[in-house]
Amino acid sequence: MGLGEGPILKKSVDLAVRHPDINFIANDLHRIDAQDFDHYLRRIEVRYRPKNLTFATGMHAAEAVSKEAPNSLDHVYAHFLLKNMPRAEREELYTELQRAMRPRAQLKIVENKHYEKPRLRELAAHGFGVTSRPATTKEAMKLGTESAEAQAKQWAYIKATENKKLIMDKLFTPWWERVRKKLAENGETPETIELIHKEAEHNFLSHDPPFVVITATKARERKTQ
C-alpha cells in the first residue's frame, strides 16, 4: 500500500504493471484525475488499467488504512508524506497501521534527514520496531514517486552549493520561517520544533546524505497460553 502517492499514483501503477500477481492499493489526499492517469499509462505504453491496483484517493492516509481488514497489509510505504501531516493525524495513522498490518509487516518511510529523530521516537512509542539509514539524492530519484523526485532535485542543488552564506541567507532562513510556522500549526511541541531546526541547519550545511529511510516493523503477535 502506497500512502501519499501523488495525483497520478506513479509508483503504485509501475509496481502493479511489473507485478500483476500482487495486489496494490494507492492512496492520495487528492482524487485521481482520470485524464492525467490515462495519459501516464499511455506514456509508459500500458493500454489497460491494472486490475490489481485499487484506488484509495480523495482521503487522508489514516482513513484509507482504516478501510483495510485487520492484519491484511504486507507492506506499506510513504515518501515525504509524514512531514506534511499534523501530529494528531500521524498518531491516528500509526494506530490504524498497527491494526491493519500483518505481524512482521514493514512500513517504509522516506523523509528529510532532519525529521529522523522525531519519527523514530513517535513510531517506537506506537509499538513499532524501528531502524534507519541515510539515503542519497540518487537513491531518492530511483524511488519512483513524484515527491521523491522533486525532493532529490531540490537537495542535489543545495548539497552542490558551496557558498554557505548563500545557503543560510537565501535558502535556509526563508525555508525555516515557513516550516517553523507550519510545524506549530500542526501541533508539534516547542522541543520537537527546536530539534528539527538544529538538525535541518546541519542538513543544509553538511555534505551528508539529505534523506533517511526508516523501517518500522510491526511486532509478532504473542501466542496466548
C-alpha positions as CSV (number, residue, x, y, z in Angstrom):
1,M,0.0,0.0,0.0
2,G,1.4,3.4,-1.0
3,L,0.4,6.4,1.1
4,G,0.5,10.0,-0.4
5,E,1.2,8.7,-3.9
6,G,0.6,11.9,-5.8
7,P,-2.0,12.7,-8.4
8,I,-1.2,10.1,-11.0
9,L,-0.2,7.3,-8.5
10,K,3.0,6.8,-10.4
11,K,4.8,4.3,-8.2
12,S,1.8,2.1,-7.5
13,V,1.0,2.0,-11.2
14,D,4.6,1.0,-12.0
15,L,4.5,-1.7,-9.3
16,A,1.1,-3.1,-10.4
17,V,2.2,-3.4,-14.0
18,R,5.5,-5.0,-13.0
19,H,3.9,-7.5,-10.6
20,P,0.5,-8.5,-11.9
21,D,0.1,-11.3,-9.3
22,I,0.3,-8.9,-6.4
23,N,-2.5,-6.6,-5.3
24,F,-1.6,-2.9,-4.6
25,I,-3.5,-0.1,-3.0
26,A,-2.7,3.5,-3.9
27,N,-3.7,6.4,-1.6
28,D,-3.6,10.1,-2.0
29,L,-5.4,13.0,-0.5
30,H,-6.4,14.3,-3.9
31,R,-8.9,12.5,-6.1
32,I,-7.3,10.9,-9.1
33,D,-7.5,12.8,-12.3
34,A,-8.6,10.2,-14.8
35,Q,-7.3,12.1,-17.8
36,D,-3.8,12.5,-16.3
37,F,-3.9,8.9,-15.1
38,D,-4.6,7.6,-18.6
39,H,-2.0,9.9,-20.1
40,Y,0.6,8.4,-17.8
41,L,-0.5,4.8,-18.8
42,R,0.0,5.8,-22.5
43,R,3.4,7.3,-21.6
44,I,4.6,4.0,-20.2
45,E,3.0,2.1,-23.1
46,V,0.4,0.4,-21.0
47,R,-3.0,0.1,-22.7
48,Y,-5.1,-1.1,-19.7
49,R,-5.8,0.0,-16.1
50,P,-4.1,-2.6,-13.9
51,K,-6.8,-4.8,-12.3
52,N,-4.5,-5.5,-9.3
53,L,-4.5,-1.8,-8.4
54,T,-7.1,-0.4,-6.0
55,F,-7.6,3.4,-5.6
56,A,-8.0,4.9,-2.1
57,T,-7.9,8.5,-3.2
58,G,-9.6,11.6,-2.0
59,M,-9.0,10.8,1.6
60,H,-6.3,11.1,4.3
61,A,-3.9,8.2,4.8
62,A,-5.4,7.1,8.1
63,E,-8.9,6.9,6.6
64,A,-7.5,4.8,3.7
65,V,-5.8,2.4,6.1
66,S,-8.9,2.2,8.3
67,K,-10.8,0.6,5.4
68,E,-8.5,-2.4,5.3
69,A,-9.1,-5.5,7.2
70,P,-7.1,-6.3,10.4
71,N,-3.7,-8.0,9.8
72,S,-4.1,-7.7,6.0
73,L,-1.3,-5.4,4.8
74,D,2.0,-7.0,3.9
75,H,3.9,-3.8,3.2
76,V,3.3,0.0,3.3
77,Y,5.4,2.9,2.1
78,A,5.2,6.6,2.5
79,H,7.6,9.0,0.8
80,F,7.9,12.6,2.2
81,L,4.3,12.4,3.5
82,L,4.6,12.4,7.3
83,K,6.3,15.8,7.5
84,N,3.2,17.4,6.0
85,M,0.8,15.8,8.4
86,P,-0.4,17.3,11.7
87,R,0.9,15.3,14.7
88,A,-2.7,14.1,15.6
89,E,-3.1,12.7,12.1
90,R,0.2,10.9,12.2
91,E,-0.8,9.3,15.5
92,E,-4.1,8.2,14.1
93,L,-2.2,6.7,11.1
94,Y,0.2,4.8,13.3
95,T,-2.8,3.3,15.3
96,E,-4.6,2.2,12.1
97,L,-1.4,0.7,10.7
98,Q,-0.8,-1.3,13.8
99,R,-4.3,-2.7,13.3
100,A,-4.2,-3.3,9.6
101,M,-0.6,-4.5,9.1
102,R,0.2,-8.2,9.4
103,P,2.6,-9.2,12.2
104,R,6.2,-8.5,11.0
105,A,5.0,-6.4,8.1
106,Q,7.0,-3.3,7.4
107,L,6.3,0.4,6.9
108,K,9.0,2.0,4.8
109,I,9.3,5.8,5.3
110,V,11.5,8.2,3.4
111,E,11.9,11.6,4.9
112,N,14.3,14.5,5.1
113,K,17.1,13.7,7.5
114,H,16.1,16.4,9.9
115,Y,12.9,14.6,10.7
116,E,14.6,11.3,11.6
117,K,14.8,11.6,15.4
118,P,11.2,12.7,16.0
119,R,9.9,10.0,13.6
120,L,11.9,7.2,15.3
121,R,10.6,8.4,18.7
122,E,6.9,8.5,17.8
123,L,7.0,5.2,15.9
124,A,8.6,3.4,18.8
125,A,6.0,5.0,21.1
126,H,3.3,3.3,19.0
127,G,4.8,-0.1,19.3
128,F,6.9,-0.4,16.1
129,G,10.4,-1.8,16.0
130,V,12.4,0.9,14.2
131,T,15.7,1.1,12.3
132,S,17.0,3.8,10.0
133,R,19.8,4.5,7.5
134,P,20.8,7.6,5.5
135,A,19.8,7.9,1.8
136,T,21.3,10.0,-1.0
137,T,19.7,12.1,-3.7
138,K,20.5,9.4,-6.2
139,E,18.6,6.8,-4.2
140,A,15.6,9.2,-3.9
141,M,15.5,9.6,-7.7
142,K,15.1,5.9,-8.0
143,L,12.1,5.6,-5.6
144,G,9.7,6.3,-8.4
145,T,7.4,8.7,-6.7
146,E,6.8,12.3,-7.8
147,S,7.5,13.7,-4.3
148,A,10.8,11.8,-4.1
149,E,12.0,13.0,-7.5
150,A,11.2,16.7,-6.6
151,Q,13.0,16.4,-3.3
152,A,16.0,14.8,-4.9
153,K,16.4,17.6,-7.4
154,Q,16.0,20.3,-4.8
155,W,18.5,18.8,-2.4
156,A,21.0,18.0,-5.1
157,Y,21.2,21.7,-5.7
158,I,21.6,22.5,-2.0
159,K,24.3,20.0,-1.5
160,A,26.2,21.2,-4.6
161,T,26.2,24.8,-3.4
162,E,29.5,25.7,-1.7
163,N,28.6,29.2,-0.6
164,K,27.4,28.7,2.9
165,K,26.3,32.3,3.4
166,L,24.1,31.9,0.3
167,I,22.6,28.7,1.7
168,M,21.7,30.3,5.0
169,D,20.5,33.7,3.7
170,K,18.7,32.7,0.6
171,L,17.7,29.1,1.2
172,F,17.6,28.0,4.8
173,T,16.3,31.2,6.6
174,P,13.2,31.8,4.4
175,W,12.5,28.0,4.3
176,W,12.7,27.7,8.0
177,E,10.3,30.5,8.6
178,R,7.7,28.7,6.6
179,V,8.4,25.4,8.1
180,R,8.5,26.6,11.7
181,K,5.1,28.2,11.3
182,K,3.7,25.0,9.7
183,L,5.1,22.8,12.5
184,A,3.5,25.0,15.1
185,E,0.2,24.8,13.3
186,N,0.5,21.0,13.1
187,G,0.7,20.7,16.8
188,E,4.4,20.0,17.2
189,T,5.9,20.7,20.6
190,P,8.5,23.5,21.1
191,E,11.1,20.9,21.9
192,T,10.4,19.0,18.7
193,I,10.5,22.2,16.6
194,E,13.8,23.1,18.1
195,L,15.2,19.7,17.4
196,I,14.1,19.8,13.8
197,H,15.6,23.3,13.5
198,K,19.0,22.1,14.8
199,E,19.0,19.0,12.6
200,A,17.8,20.9,9.5
201,E,20.6,23.5,9.8
202,H,23.1,20.7,9.8
203,N,21.4,19.1,6.9
204,F,21.6,22.3,4.8
205,L,25.2,23.0,5.5
206,S,26.8,19.5,5.5
207,H,27.6,17.2,2.7
208,D,25.9,14.2,4.4
209,P,23.1,12.4,2.6
210,P,20.0,14.6,3.0
211,F,17.4,11.8,3.4
212,V,16.6,8.9,5.8
213,V,14.9,5.6,5.2
214,I,13.1,4.4,8.3
215,T,11.8,0.9,8.6
216,A,9.0,0.4,11.1
217,T,8.2,-3.2,11.8
218,K,5.0,-4.5,13.5
219,A,5.8,-6.9,16.3
220,R,4.9,-10.6,16.1
221,E,1.6,-11.5,17.7
222,R,2.1,-13.1,21.1
223,K,0.8,-16.6,21.5
224,T,-1.7,-17.0,24.3
225,Q,-1.2,-19.8,26.8
